[in-house]
Amino acid sequence: MSMSFEQNSPSYVRGFKVPRKLDIQNALGKLDDNNISSVFTEEFFETFDSLPLPKKETDWLAQYVEKGQTYMEFLQLSRTLHTKSSSHRNVIYLTLFGQIDNTIFDIESLIDYTQRFFQMQVKLINPFINVEWSDGKSQWICTMSLNNGKNRSFNLRTRYNEETKHSQICVTGILNLLKKVVPDDARCLIALSMCDLYGDDTDLFIAGLAMGNCRVATFSLYRYDPYLTFNESDWFSCKLKSATKSEKQIVKRRNILLLRACRLLTHEICHLLGIAHCIYYSCLVNGSGDLGKSFSCS
């Protein structure tokens, strides 16, 4: 993944059909309620920006054929995801995994934004007691409080580069820990971290991963820090700019990270709620092939 943009704009991937106006209307479906119909006017649709052309070869629609999701398809999927037996699961839970620098990460504002966005209760819980680095094992170790009231430590699959001293945690290890403590009334439980993550050895990094059927997900904001630079060749080649003492620059860094975190978190929760990638407009849930796209989404 690269945060720079190419000069030449590639086309959509072969096989992707750009939606026509009729396709968009059919995706929404017929509106039986006259009050709703009076809202979704021609002028209303014109307030949405058109689906953007890919700007680089790593953009989502330059790589993947998306067929889109109609409103009716979403409703049908929702009936399988949200049944009568799970109607009590109406809380979005967040938790922090590892150390978070509160001077640059505004968790309270993120909670408030997420609650307003989804109109659902959002709670912060703290099952992770400690996440620490073991020099002897060159590995991250997590101590957490389980639902039975006992504390237990877990070795996390880690890759480590001796030269740069950079490490990454395998994302599936964190997901497996989350499954042990997901509350019964949780629509989902999401861990946010400033640890760098990967999925398999071919990854440069991954922003996160969700297990929708288990109602858990974890996302890393490490690569979302505007003070971080890295290249697309080596996962271990990262450099964090020295922190400034300027209050103005601290606030700017904090606000950029918050904006990026809001976009990432709401996008992924949409997926956990059954919403697929949007192909009809420039949208929060457009597919994203790299961080540049994620940073610029609606």
C-alpha positions, 0 to 999 in steps of 0.5 A: 500500500502506498499513500502517494497518488499516481499521475495517470488514472487507471480505469475500472477493473474489467467486468465492473459495470458503472451504474446508470441512473436507472440502476441506482433507482432500482437499487433503492426500490419503490417507496410506498410511503408518500412522505419518504417519496417526497424526501427522495426527490431529484434535487436530493439525489443531486446532492450526492457526488458521483462515483469517483474514477480510480486514481491509481491501480490499487484503488478498490474498483481498479482491482475488484468487480463489485456488483453492489447491494440493493436496499432489498438485498440489505433487508434480506441479509438483515433478517438473517443477521438480526433475528428475534433471538438476537433483538437484545443485541443493541449495543456497540462495544469498543475496547482499547488494545495496548497503550494509547497516547491520549494526547493524540487519540480522542477516544471520547469524541470517537465514541460520541461520533459513532453513537450519533452516526448509528443512533445506537448506544456505544460503550467502552469496556476494558477486558485487556489488562496489559499488552507488553513486549517480551524481549526474551521471546521477541513477542507481544503478550496480552493479559486479560480479564475473562468472563469467568472473572479470572485473568490469563496471559496469552502469547500473540503471534508476532513478527519482528525485525531486529534491524528496525526494531519494528514489530507487528501482531497477527490480527487473528490472535486479537480476534480470538481474544475478543471472542472470549469476552464479547458481551451477550447484548453486543451488536459487535465488539471492536478493539482499537489499537495503535499496534501495527497489524498483519494477517499473513506473511505477504501483507505489508500491513492490514488496517484490521479484520472483522469476524461478522458471524462472531460479532468481533473486529479489530482495527489498527490506527498505527498507519493512520497517524499523520506523523508516520511515513512508510514505503510499500516495499518492507513491512518493517520500514516505518518512521515516526516523526518526532512529536512537536511541542506546538499546541497548534500542531498537536491539535492538528495531528489529533484532529486528523487522526480522529477524522480518519478513525471516524471514517474507518470505524463507521465504515467497518461497523456498516459491514458488521451490520450487513451493509456491502460496499457502495458502487452508486455514489462517492460514499463512506462505504466505497471500497478502499484499496489503500490508505489514500482512498480511506483518508479521502472518503466521504 
